[in-house]
Amino acid sequence: MNRRAISGLYAVTPDEADTARLCALVSAALAGGAQLVQYRNKTAGETLRLEQARALLPICAAAQVPLIINDDTELAAAIVAPGLHLGRDDGDVAAARARLPHALLGVSCYGDIARAVDARKQGADYVAFGSFFASTTKPGATRAPLALVSEAKRTIALPVVAIGGITLDNAAELLRAGVDALAVISALFDAADVAGAARKFAALCARSDRLG
């Protein structure tokens, strides 16, 4: 994995207790063109998270898409996941890099450029900012300004992922601002046709690449 892998639709899984249904949802997102998958389940216990992560790993591998584990260095190490994503309270970035030297490592930076600069120094491969829009997943999240994207691209020189309330109606605004990837949960996995929604997001990202 490398930083060039961070582009396009970044599918972030919903809190789904049914492993078979979760796998079906992720398979549909991959069929529609998701370029990255983050396993995130804030309501599952340790045993279910291990079961689900193990189930998703070969599905993503077959599609040649990295599976990135959210907030759990030990889980990522246990299944030898291709990637790990850490939030503010999810452990030390440098320690995670040392533990998983070959993993794709992302860090949530919210609206904080200083945190992104520090994440880069500690070995992050990409940084994520948001919430850019009102989010049903994190309704109380601090909003990040679009100007943050160009500042991050200029000062940090890492791929930038946008997250938070992203829909097909507002995604183009973020892509025009320069984000490399769109992290989407609800607008993707709550869609009646997950593969169709993924195709539409992927098409927006591809159009942005051509124009950029």
LINDAFEN-V378370 format. One record per backbone hydrogen bond with DSSP energy under -0.5 kcal/mol. CO is the residue of the C=O (numbers start at 1). NH is the residue of the N-H. Records with the same first field share a line. If there is no record, write none. Layout:
# LINDAFEN-V378370
CO=NH + NH
This chain:
# LINDAFEN-V378370
2=5
3=6
5=7
8=182
9=11 + 35 + 36
10=184
11=13 + 38
14=16
17=19
18=22
19=23
20=24
21=25
22=26
23=27
24=28
25=29
26=30
27=31
28=32
29=34
30=33
35=66
36=11
37=39 + 68
38=13 + 40
39=70
45=49
46=50
47=51
48=52
49=53
50=54
51=55
52=56
53=57
54=58
55=59
56=60
57=61
58=62
59=63
60=65
61=64
66=37 + 68
67=69 + 83
68=39
69=71 + 85
72=76
73=77
74=78
75=79
76=81
77=80
82=104
83=69
84=106
85=71
86=108
87=90
92=96
93=97
94=98
95=99
96=100
98=101
100=103
103=105
104=84 + 106
105=125 + 126
106=86
107=128
109=112
110=130
111=113
112=116
113=117
114=118
115=119
116=120
117=121
118=122
119=124
120=123
125=159
126=107
127=161
128=109 + 110
129=163
131=144
138=141
145=148
146=149 + 150
147=151
148=152
149=153
150=154
151=155
152=156 + 157
159=127
160=180 + 181
161=129
162=183
163=132
164=133
167=171
170=173 + 174
171=175
172=176
173=177
174=178 + 179
175=178
180=8
181=162 + 183
182=10 + 184
183=164
184=12
185=188 + 189
186=190
188=191
192=194
193=197
194=198
195=199
196=200
197=201
198=202
199=203
200=204
201=205
202=206
203=207
204=208
205=209
206=210
207=211
208=212
